[in-house]
Amino acid sequence: MADAATPTIDELAGEMIARGVRRVHVLAWRDLDDPDAGGSEIHADEFMRRWVEAGLEITHRTSAALGQPSTSERNGYRVIRRGSRYSVFPRAVGSEWVGRMGGYDALVEVWNGVPWMSPLWCRKPHITFLHHVHGPMWDQLLPRPLAGVGRALEARIAPPFSRKTLTLTPSEATRDDLLGLGFRPDRVVAVNNGVDPMFLPGGRRSSTPLVLCVARLAPVKRQVELIEAAVVARRRVPELQLTIVGDGPLRPALEARVAVHGAQDWVRFAGQTSAEPKGKEIDVSPGQPRSRVDAEVDPVPAADARCEQTIPRFPMSSDFHPPSRSCQDHGSTRLELREDPPRAANKSF
């Protein structure tokens, strides 16, 4: 949480403008309106909205999104959506070279697996934001041999060019990962994102054991492993319930997996929820009291697929609450799924 000695966003933006930096371009793989948008896109929208409110002019460049126009405006900043998931990288760089998107005074590269290689071509002030190192996730994202290319690009090819660039990341664990790739310690800063007040706990706990998963339904989120772990855990905890909140391309496969186990009566898919209005409650279990749960600020059992990768949260400010512990803090309230999920479930429950 910000204190009196911490400059406000308005003060920092005022200093930037005084130094001639008003127009900022933000390069990101996906846009918030993309069907596959997740925590990275929410994070980008949050800081861009705040920067606009502070007086900066923001242009957000991403790939094309299904059903969305090539240009639009959101929360005061301009959005340009052109190119496929792969072609967006060379197309965006080419557009910056020829000035097609207009002039800019500074650049933010959101490195989400595939880097924009901004240190090679950007000669203006620039920073990189990297949420986590993908590592073994490449095998879940791309088929071979593309997965190997992704790993090599992220771990071997791009780091030598980015080591001198100021890189921000939301956790000390990811900072350690970057240092392991050869990034300079003085150029990698962990900036905790905090937690939006809407996620503060409320209501009452469920009267029966309840596991709550809130994430986009995709292979990298490992809901399949969670279901398998819950099936094993339910043998020892017969009243156990599992509610999965979110939507995504993996939903049909997850529903089929639940059906195979005959678990439709205790595994529930709540679908995607909206962040508006603030304080909206999620009905996580039919017949149970409504509750709002966030494992980072309330000591409830939580599961992380790989604790080196932190949960994306919002940028910090005076109205955001810092989490009580990091993903690295393996207390009794957190279950790691690095090992075989059924074995991990047995240990936890």
C-alpha positions in Angstrom: 0.0 0.0 0.0 1.3 3.4 -0.9 2.5 5.7 1.9 3.1 9.4 2.2 6.6 9.1 0.9 5.6 7.3 -2.3 4.9 9.6 -5.3 1.4 9.4 -6.7 0.8 8.4 -10.3 -0.2 12.0 -11.1 3.1 13.2 -9.7 5.1 10.7 -11.7 3.2 11.4 -14.9 3.8 15.1 -14.3 7.5 14.5 -14.0 7.5 12.4 -17.2 5.6 15.2 -19.1 8.0 17.8 -17.9 10.8 15.7 -19.3 9.1 15.5 -22.7 7.5 12.1 -22.3 3.7 12.2 -22.9 3.0 9.8 -25.7 3.5 6.2 -24.7 3.1 3.1 -26.9 2.3 -0.2 -25.2 2.9 -3.4 -27.2 1.1 -6.5 -26.0 0.3 -9.9 -27.6 -3.5 -9.7 -26.8 -6.1 -7.1 -26.1 -8.5 -7.1 -23.2 -11.4 -7.7 -25.6 -9.7 -10.8 -27.0 -11.6 -14.1 -26.2 -8.4 -15.5 -24.8 -7.6 -12.4 -22.6 -6.4 -13.1 -19.1 -4.5 -11.6 -16.2 -1.9 -10.0 -18.3 -4.5 -8.1 -20.3 -6.4 -7.0 -17.2 -3.1 -5.7 -15.7 -2.3 -3.8 -18.9 -5.7 -2.2 -19.1 -5.4 -1.2 -15.4 -2.1 0.6 -15.7 -3.0 2.2 -19.1 -6.3 3.5 -17.7 -4.5 5.1 -14.7 -1.8 6.6 -16.9 -4.5 8.2 -19.1 -6.2 9.7 -16.1 -2.8 11.1 -15.0 -2.4 12.9 -18.4 -0.4 10.6 -20.6 -1.5 9.7 -24.2 -1.5 5.9 -24.6 -1.6 3.8 -27.8 -2.1 0.0 -27.2 -0.9 -2.2 -30.1 -2.0 -5.9 -30.2 -3.1 -8.7 -32.5 -6.5 -8.8 -34.2 -9.3 -10.1 -31.9 -12.3 -12.0 -33.1 -15.3 -9.8 -33.6 -13.4 -6.6 -32.7 -12.6 -3.6 -35.0 -9.1 -2.9 -36.0 -9.1 0.3 -34.1 -11.1 1.5 -31.1 -10.8 3.4 -27.8 -11.1 2.0 -24.3 -10.8 3.9 -21.0 -9.3 6.9 -22.8 -6.5 5.1 -24.7 -6.4 4.1 -28.3 -6.3 0.4 -29.3 -4.9 -0.9 -32.6 -5.6 -4.6 -33.4 -3.8 -5.8 -36.5 -2.0 -9.0 -37.4 -2.3 -12.7 -36.4 -1.0 -14.2 -33.2 2.4 -14.6 -34.9 2.5 -11.8 -37.6 1.6 -9.1 -35.0 5.3 -9.0 -33.8 7.0 -8.1 -37.1 4.0 -6.0 -38.2 4.0 -3.9 -35.0 7.8 -3.4 -35.1 7.5 -2.3 -38.8 4.7 0.1 -38.0 6.8 1.7 -35.3 9.7 2.0 -37.7 7.7 3.9 -40.3 5.6 5.8 -37.8 2.3 4.3 -39.0 0.9 4.4 -35.4 2.0 8.0 -34.9 4.9 9.4 -32.9 5.8 8.3 -29.4 8.1 9.4 -26.6 8.4 6.1 -24.7 7.6 2.4 -25.1 6.3 -0.4 -22.9 6.9 -3.9 -24.0 4.7 -6.5 -22.4 6.7 -9.7 -22.9 4.3 -12.6 -22.8 6.3 -15.6 -24.0 7.4 -14.1 -27.3 9.5 -10.9 -26.9 9.1 -7.8 -29.1 12.9 -7.4 -29.0 12.5 -3.7 -28.4 16.1 -3.2 -27.2 17.2 -3.9 -30.8 15.1 -1.3 -32.5 13.7 1.2 -30.0 16.0 4.2 -29.5 13.6 5.9 -27.1 13.0 5.3 -23.4 11.6 1.9 -22.9 10.8 -0.7 -20.3 9.7 -4.3 -20.3 7.0 -5.9 -18.2 7.2 -9.7 -17.9 4.7 -11.6 -15.7 6.4 -15.0 -15.7 8.8 -17.2 -17.5 6.9 -19.8 -19.6 9.5 -22.6 -19.4 7.7 -26.0 -19.6 4.5 -24.2 -20.4 5.6 -24.0 -24.1 4.7 -27.7 -24.5 1.2 -26.9 -23.5 0.9 -23.8 -25.7 2.5 -24.9 -29.0 3.0 -28.2 -30.9 6.5 -29.5 -31.6 8.8 -28.1 -33.0 7.3 -24.7 -32.3 7.4 -25.3 -28.6 11.2 -25.8 -28.7 11.5 -22.6 -30.7 9.5 -20.7 -28.1 11.7 -22.0 -25.3 14.9 -21.2 -27.1 13.6 -17.7 -27.9 12.6 -17.0 -24.4 15.5 -18.6 -22.6 18.5 -18.2 -25.0 18.0 -15.8 -27.9 16.2 -12.8 -26.3 17.8 -12.5 -22.9 21.3 -11.3 -24.1 19.6 -8.4 -25.8 17.3 -7.5 -22.9 19.7 -7.8 -19.9 20.3 -4.0 -19.8 16.7 -3.1 -20.2 14.7 -2.2 -17.1 12.4 -5.1 -16.6 9.5 -5.2 -14.2 7.9 -8.4 -12.9 5.2 -9.0 -10.3 7.1 -11.4 -8.0 10.5 -12.1 -6.5 10.2 -15.7 -7.8 10.0 -14.5 -11.4 12.8 -12.1 -10.8 14.9 -15.1 -9.6 13.9 -16.9 -12.8 15.1 -13.9 -14.9 18.4 -13.7 -13.1 18.8 -17.4 -13.8 18.5 -16.5 -17.5 21.3 -14.0 -17.2 19.4 -10.8 -16.6 21.3 -8.2 -14.6 20.1 -7.9 -10.9 20.1 -4.1 -11.0 17.8 -4.1 -14.0 15.1 -6.4 -12.8 12.6 -5.0 -10.3 9.8 -7.0 -8.6 6.7 -4.8 -8.3 3.9 -6.4 -6.3 0.6 -5.7 -8.0 -1.6 -5.8 -5.0 -5.2 -6.9 -4.7 -8.4 -5.1 -5.8 -10.7 -4.4 -2.9 -13.5 -6.3 -4.7 -11.6 -9.5 -3.8 -11.5 -8.9 -0.1 -13.2 -11.8 1.8 -16.8 -11.4 2.7 -19.9 -13.4 3.6 -19.6 -16.7 5.4 -17.5 -19.8 4.7 -19.1 -22.8 3.1 -20.5 -25.3 5.6 -18.9 -28.1 3.6 -15.2 -28.5 2.3 -15.0 -26.4 -0.8 -12.2 -26.0 -3.4 -12.5 -22.9 -5.5 -10.6 -22.4 -8.8 -10.7 -19.0 -10.5 -8.9 -18.9 -13.8 -9.2 -18.9 -17.6 -9.9 -22.5 -18.7 -6.8 -23.4 -20.6 -4.2 -26.2 -20.4 -1.5 -23.9 -18.8 -3.9 -23.4 -15.8 -3.9 -27.1 -15.1 -7.6 -27.5 -14.2 -7.4 -31.1 -15.5 -4.8 -31.9 -12.8 -7.0 -30.1 -10.2 -10.0 -32.3 -11.1 -7.9 -35.4 -10.8 -6.6 -34.3 -7.4 -10.1 -33.5 -6.2 -11.3 -36.9 -7.2 -8.6 -38.6 -5.1 -9.2 -36.2 -2.2 -12.9 -36.9 -2.2 -12.2 -40.5 -1.3 -11.0 -39.2 2.1 -13.3 -36.2 2.3 -16.6 -37.4 0.9 -18.3 -34.0 1.4 -15.7 -32.2 -0.8 -17.1 -29.8 -3.4 -15.2 -28.2 -6.4 -16.3 -25.0 -8.1 -14.4 -23.8 -11.2 -15.0 -20.2 -12.1 -14.0 -18.9 -15.5 -14.3 -19.9 -19.2 -12.1 -20.8 -22.0 -11.2 -23.2 -24.8 -10.7 -26.1 -22.4 -14.2 -26.1 -20.9 -15.6 -29.0 -23.1 -12.7 -31.2 -22.2 -13.0 -30.4 -18.5 -16.7 -31.1 -18.5 -16.0 -34.4 -20.3 -13.4 -35.3 -17.7 -15.9 -34.6 -14.9 -18.4 -36.8 -16.6 -15.9 -39.7 -16.9 -15.6 -39.6 -13.1 -19.3 -39.2 -12.6 -18.6 -36.1 -10.6 -21.3 -33.8 -12.0 -23.1 -33.6 -8.6 -20.1 -32.1 -6.8 -18.0 -30.4 -9.5 -19.6 -27.2 -10.7 -18.7 -24.8 -13.6 -19.7 -21.3 -12.6 -18.7 -19.8 -15.9 -17.1 -16.4 -16.5 -17.9 -13.6 -14.1 -17.7 -9.8 -14.6 -15.6 -7.4 -12.5 -18.5 -4.9 -12.6 -20.1 -3.8 -10.4 -17.4 -3.7 -7.7 -18.1 -6.1 -4.9 -20.1 -8.5 -7.0 -20.4 -11.8 -5.2 -19.9 -15.2 -6.8 -22.3 -18.0 -6.0 -19.7 -20.7 -5.6 -21.8 -23.5 -4.3 -25.5 -24.2 -4.9 -27.3 -24.2 -1.5 -24.4 -22.7 0.3 -24.0 -19.1 1.4 -22.5 -16.7 -1.1 -18.9 -15.7 -0.4 -16.0 -13.7 -1.9 -12.7 -15.5 -1.6 -9.1 -14.5 -2.4 -6.5 -16.9 -1.2 -3.8 -14.1 -1.1 -5.6 -12.1 1.7 -7.6 -14.8 3.5 -6.1 -17.9 5.0 -8.1 -20.5 3.0 -6.6 -23.5 1.3 -5.2 -22.6 -2.1 -3.6 -24.6 -4.9 -0.9 -23.3 -7.3 0.1 -25.2 -10.4 3.7 -24.0 -10.1 4.5 -21.6 -7.3 7.3 -19.9 -9.1 4.6 -18.3 -11.3 2.6 -15.8 -9.2 -1.1 -15.0 -9.6 -1.5 -11.8 -11.7 -2.9 -8.9 -9.7 -3.7 -5.3 -10.2 -1.1 -2.5 -10.0 -0.7 -1.1 -6.5 -2.0 2.2 -5.4 -3.5 3.7 -2.2 -6.8 1.9 -2.7 -5.3 -1.5 -3.4 -4.4 -4.0 -0.7 -1.0 -5.8 -0.8 -1.2 -9.6 -0.4 -0.3 -11.0 3.0 2.3 -13.4 1.6 4.0 -14.2 -1.7 3.6 -17.4 -3.7 7.0 -18.5 -2.4 5.7 -18.7 1.1 4.6 -22.4 1.4 2.4 -22.2 4.5 -0.2 -24.7 5.5 -2.8 -22.9 3.4 -1.1 -23.5 0.0 -0.9 -26.7 -2.0 1.7 -27.1 -4.7 0.8 -29.3 -7.7 4.4 -29.7 -8.9 4.3 -33.4 -8.0 1.7 -36.0 -9.0 -1.6 -34.3 -8.3 -3.3 -37.2 -6.5 -0.3 -37.7 -4.2 -0.2 -33.9 -3.5 -4.0 -34.0 -2.7 -3.5 -36.8 -0.3 -0.8 -34.9 1.5 -2.8 -31.7 1.7 -6.2 -33.1 2.8 
